[in-house]
Structure formats: structure tokens, C-alpha cells
Amino acid sequence: LKSPQHLEQVPVLDRVFPSSIVVFTHRDPVPVALSMIAMITYSARMHRAPVPVEQIALSWIERLEQMLNALVRDRDTIGPDRSIDIRFDDFMADEIGVAERVYDLAGEPFNEPARSAVADYLSGHQRGRLGSVETSCEMFGLREDDLRSRFAPYVERFLRA
């Protein structure tokens, strides 16, 4: 039996899911932020009138910046034996190959049934199948150069080749 002091030193992830792997996916945060803000402001219409679009946008940009900076700071707490970083563009270029890398890290066989299951899922979930929502920084009172500057540490760490 381990002491309570020892448990405090073990990350929660290790205590709760001791044999888990973690897949970190990375994508250009500017369009992700704009899409997220569009969803949040559209849903705010159900309970607010008028919707304070710029206030919501700034609040979520600050929150996203904090989350991405925390990821940059803490990413290495889960070692390469249990984690993998996957860029969205790499996944889109080779979906099956990326899935195979994840299976390999998990120590799972990427045999024909697994390959077929992944391929079937992907064929039914193609990007853009439900349309798209057009967004822009201007819609939310934001400036792209400001967002790029705020998200630069994350982009430098995870998206630069």
C-alpha cells in the first residue's frame, strides 16, 4: 500500500488510467478559435439578447491562449512511451497511416479487421460532409495578427516542421 504522500506525486492520469496512452492533436489555432467562437455565440442566442459577440470572443481567446500555453508548458509530463503528437494536416494526408501509428503506440495490432473498421469509420465521416460555417476575425472584432502573436508559442512548438 502506498502512502498518501506518494499518491500526491503520481499524476492523476497515471492513478486513474495507469496504462493509458494520450493522443495530442494539433491544428492551426486561429481557424479553430473562430469556429469555436461562432458555435458559442450562435448558441448564446438561446439565452441572451443581445449577444455580446466581442465580449464572448475576447473571453474565449484569452481562455484558449491560457490552455495552449499550459499545453506548451506541460506537454512533456507524459513521455513518448505513452503519448503521441499528431498534426491535423498529417492526419488528413494519411489517415490510415496515422491510425496505425496510434495503434502501434498502444501496443495493439493494426490487423485487417482494425484497418477495415478505421477505414469504414473514416469513409462515413469525411470532412465537410455536413457543410461548413464561414467565419472571419472581423465577425468577432478580432485581428488575425493579434491571434497569431498570442498563439505563437503553441504554433512554434507543435506545428512548425
ROVEX-543885 format. One record per residue (C-alpha): residue number from 1; residue in three letters; z, x, y negated. Coordinates in nm, 4 decimals. Example, Ala and Ser with C-alpha at 12.3 -4.5 7.8 and 13.67 -1.06 7.14 Angstrom:
<rs>
R;1;ALA;0.7800;1.2300;0.4500
R;2;SER;0.7140;1.3670;0.1060
</rs>
This chain:
<rs>
R;1;LEU;0.0000;0.0000;0.0000
R;2;LYS;-0.0953;0.1379;-0.3394
R;3;SER;0.1338;0.1386;-0.6379
R;4;PRO;0.0680;-0.0845;-0.9428
R;5;GLN;0.0115;0.2308;-1.1495
R;6;HIS;-0.2673;0.3353;-0.9127
R;7;LEU;-0.4333;-0.0063;-0.9410
R;8;GLU;-0.4446;0.0243;-1.3187
R;9;GLN;-0.6564;0.3380;-1.2792
R;10;VAL;-0.9083;0.1707;-1.0480
R;11;PRO;-1.1798;-0.0194;-1.2379
R;12;VAL;-1.1696;-0.3949;-1.1849
R;13;LEU;-1.5193;-0.3875;-1.0360
R;14;ASP;-1.4016;-0.1488;-0.7653
R;15;ARG;-1.0952;-0.3597;-0.6886
R;16;VAL;-1.2809;-0.6898;-0.6694
R;17;PHE;-1.6135;-0.5715;-0.5259
R;18;PRO;-1.5413;-0.2323;-0.3691
R;19;SER;-1.8798;-0.1842;-0.2049
R;20;SER;-2.0959;-0.3399;-0.4765
R;21;ILE;-2.3926;-0.1850;-0.6479
R;22;VAL;-2.4875;-0.2617;-1.0075
R;23;VAL;-2.8412;-0.3046;-1.1334
R;24;PHE;-2.8713;-0.2398;-1.5065
R;25;THR;-3.1893;-0.3858;-1.6504
R;26;HIS;-3.3195;-0.2637;-1.9841
R;27;ARG;-3.5640;-0.4208;-2.2247
R;28;ASP;-3.6586;-0.3832;-2.5894
R;29;PRO;-3.3579;-0.5473;-2.7581
R;30;VAL;-3.5442;-0.6793;-3.0625
R;31;PRO;-3.7526;-0.9477;-2.8884
R;32;VAL;-3.4593;-1.0193;-2.6565
R;33;ALA;-3.2328;-1.0775;-2.9571
R;34;LEU;-3.4879;-1.3020;-3.1282
R;35;SER;-3.5332;-1.5086;-2.8135
R;36;MET;-3.1589;-1.5395;-2.7673
R;37;ILE;-3.1063;-1.6439;-3.1297
R;38;ALA;-3.3837;-1.9029;-3.1002
R;39;MET;-3.2117;-2.0555;-2.7982
R;40;ILE;-2.8720;-2.0567;-2.9687
R;41;THR;-2.9966;-2.2053;-3.2954
R;42;TYR;-3.2034;-2.4707;-3.1164
R;43;SER;-2.9020;-2.5769;-2.9114
R;44;ALA;-2.6802;-2.5746;-3.2240
R;45;ARG;-2.8838;-2.8711;-3.3493
R;46;MET;-2.6977;-3.0871;-3.0974
R;47;HIS;-2.3651;-3.0393;-3.2741
R;48;ARG;-2.4326;-2.9044;-3.6248
R;49;ALA;-2.6212;-3.0297;-3.9248
R;50;PRO;-2.7451;-2.8382;-4.0998
R;51;VAL;-2.7706;-2.5433;-3.8614
R;52;PRO;-2.6647;-2.2202;-4.0358
R;53;VAL;-2.9516;-2.0215;-3.8852
R;54;GLU;-2.8992;-1.6959;-4.0749
R;55;GLN;-2.5230;-1.7008;-4.0154
R;56;ILE;-2.5745;-1.7539;-3.6414
R;57;ALA;-2.8403;-1.4817;-3.6313
R;58;LEU;-2.6220;-1.2230;-3.8053
R;59;SER;-2.3243;-1.3068;-3.5863
R;60;TRP;-2.5232;-1.2638;-3.2660
R;61;ILE;-2.6940;-0.9455;-3.3854
R;62;GLU;-2.3502;-0.7954;-3.4530
R;63;ARG;-2.2280;-0.9062;-3.1113
R;64;LEU;-2.5368;-0.7706;-2.9350
R;65;GLU;-2.5064;-0.4397;-3.1206
R;66;GLN;-2.1435;-0.4097;-3.0033
R;67;MET;-2.2397;-0.4908;-2.6438
R;68;LEU;-2.5280;-0.2426;-2.6365
R;69;ASN;-2.3139;0.0309;-2.7925
R;70;ALA;-2.0458;-0.0367;-2.5306
R;71;LEU;-2.3084;-0.0026;-2.2588
R;72;VAL;-2.4241;0.3305;-2.4031
R;73;ARG;-2.0605;0.4466;-2.4140
R;74;ASP;-1.9514;0.3179;-2.0727
R;75;ARG;-2.2661;0.3238;-1.8590
R;76;ASP;-2.1690;0.6331;-1.6631
R;77;THR;-1.8422;0.4828;-1.5390
R;78;ILE;-2.0438;0.3529;-1.2441
R;79;GLY;-2.2043;0.6516;-1.0785
R;80;PRO;-2.5584;0.6881;-0.9471
R;81;ASP;-2.4408;0.6310;-0.5914
R;82;ARG;-2.3627;0.2689;-0.6852
R;83;SER;-2.5920;0.1890;-0.9755
R;84;ILE;-2.9491;0.1967;-1.0925
R;85;ASP;-3.1174;0.1589;-1.4315
R;86;ILE;-3.4409;-0.0397;-1.4354
R;87;ARG;-3.6626;-0.0758;-1.7369
R;88;PHE;-3.8276;-0.4152;-1.7709
R;89;ASP;-4.1715;-0.2582;-1.8165
R;90;ASP;-4.1287;-0.0566;-1.4964
R;91;PHE;-4.0330;-0.3729;-1.3082
R;92;MET;-4.3324;-0.5633;-1.4454
R;93;ALA;-4.5632;-0.2762;-1.3454
R;94;ASP;-4.4309;-0.2530;-0.9873
R;95;GLU;-4.2072;-0.5441;-0.8937
R;96;ILE;-4.2090;-0.4772;-0.5186
R;97;GLY;-4.1537;-0.1034;-0.5668
R;98;VAL;-3.8537;-0.1662;-0.7924
R;99;ALA;-3.7102;-0.4175;-0.5447
R;100;GLU;-3.7481;-0.1554;-0.2738
R;101;ARG;-3.5511;0.0954;-0.4847
R;102;VAL;-3.2681;-0.1579;-0.5250
R;103;TYR;-3.2604;-0.2298;-0.1524
R;104;ASP;-3.2539;0.1450;-0.0843
R;105;LEU;-2.9571;0.1972;-0.3149
R;106;ALA;-2.7767;-0.0910;-0.1424
R;107;GLY;-2.8471;0.0635;0.1963
R;108;GLU;-3.0381;-0.2459;0.3028
R;109;PRO;-3.3655;-0.2345;0.4964
R;110;PHE;-3.6696;-0.3379;0.2977
R;111;ASN;-3.8419;-0.4630;0.6095
R;112;GLU;-4.1241;-0.7170;0.6314
R;113;PRO;-3.9015;-1.0278;0.6079
R;114;ALA;-3.7292;-0.8859;0.2991
R;115;ARG;-4.0591;-0.7781;0.1434
R;116;SER;-4.2091;-1.1234;0.2071
R;117;ALA;-3.9045;-1.3019;0.0625
R;118;VAL;-3.9214;-1.0938;-0.2555
R;119;ALA;-4.2986;-1.1404;-0.2843
R;120;ASP;-4.2674;-1.5169;-0.2313
R;121;TYR;-3.9968;-1.5432;-0.4955
R;122;LEU;-4.1974;-1.3398;-0.7451
R;123;SER;-4.5146;-1.5421;-0.6882
R;124;GLY;-4.3259;-1.8601;-0.7760
R;125;HIS;-4.1612;-1.7120;-1.0834
R;126;GLN;-4.4422;-1.5493;-1.2766
R;127;ARG;-4.3772;-1.4535;-1.6356
R;128;GLY;-4.4984;-1.7129;-1.8846
R;129;ARG;-4.5384;-1.9897;-1.6265
R;130;LEU;-4.3345;-2.2248;-1.8462
R;131;GLY;-4.4986;-2.1216;-2.1721
R;132;SER;-4.3424;-1.9194;-2.4486
R;133;VAL;-4.1492;-1.9588;-2.7698
R;134;GLU;-4.2802;-1.7758;-3.0732
R;135;THR;-4.0152;-1.6009;-3.2813
R;136;SER;-4.0022;-1.3574;-3.5688
R;137;CYS;-3.7365;-1.1719;-3.7620
R;138;GLU;-3.8276;-1.3699;-4.0716
R;139;MET;-3.7426;-1.7009;-3.8991
R;140;PHE;-3.3809;-1.5891;-3.8863
R;141;GLY;-3.3518;-1.3962;-4.2121
R;142;LEU;-3.3588;-1.0619;-4.0294
R;143;ARG;-3.5509;-0.7386;-4.0846
R;144;GLU;-3.7077;-0.5625;-3.7882
R;145;ASP;-3.6381;-0.2142;-3.9282
R;146;ASP;-3.2674;-0.3034;-3.9567
R;147;LEU;-3.2592;-0.4284;-3.5965
R;148;ARG;-3.4425;-0.1196;-3.4707
R;149;SER;-3.1916;0.1010;-3.6513
R;150;ARG;-2.8912;-0.0895;-3.5163
R;151;PHE;-3.0204;-0.0823;-3.1587
R;152;ALA;-3.1485;0.2787;-3.1713
R;153;PRO;-2.8690;0.4347;-2.9600
R;154;TYR;-2.9418;0.1926;-2.6755
R;155;VAL;-3.3192;0.2406;-2.7014
R;156;GLU;-3.2831;0.6195;-2.7071
R;157;ARG;-3.0586;0.6186;-2.4015
R;158;PHE;-3.2326;0.3655;-2.1801
R;159;LEU;-3.5876;0.3024;-2.2946
R;160;ARG;-3.7318;0.6359;-2.4008
R;161;ALA;-3.9304;0.8011;-2.1250
</rs>
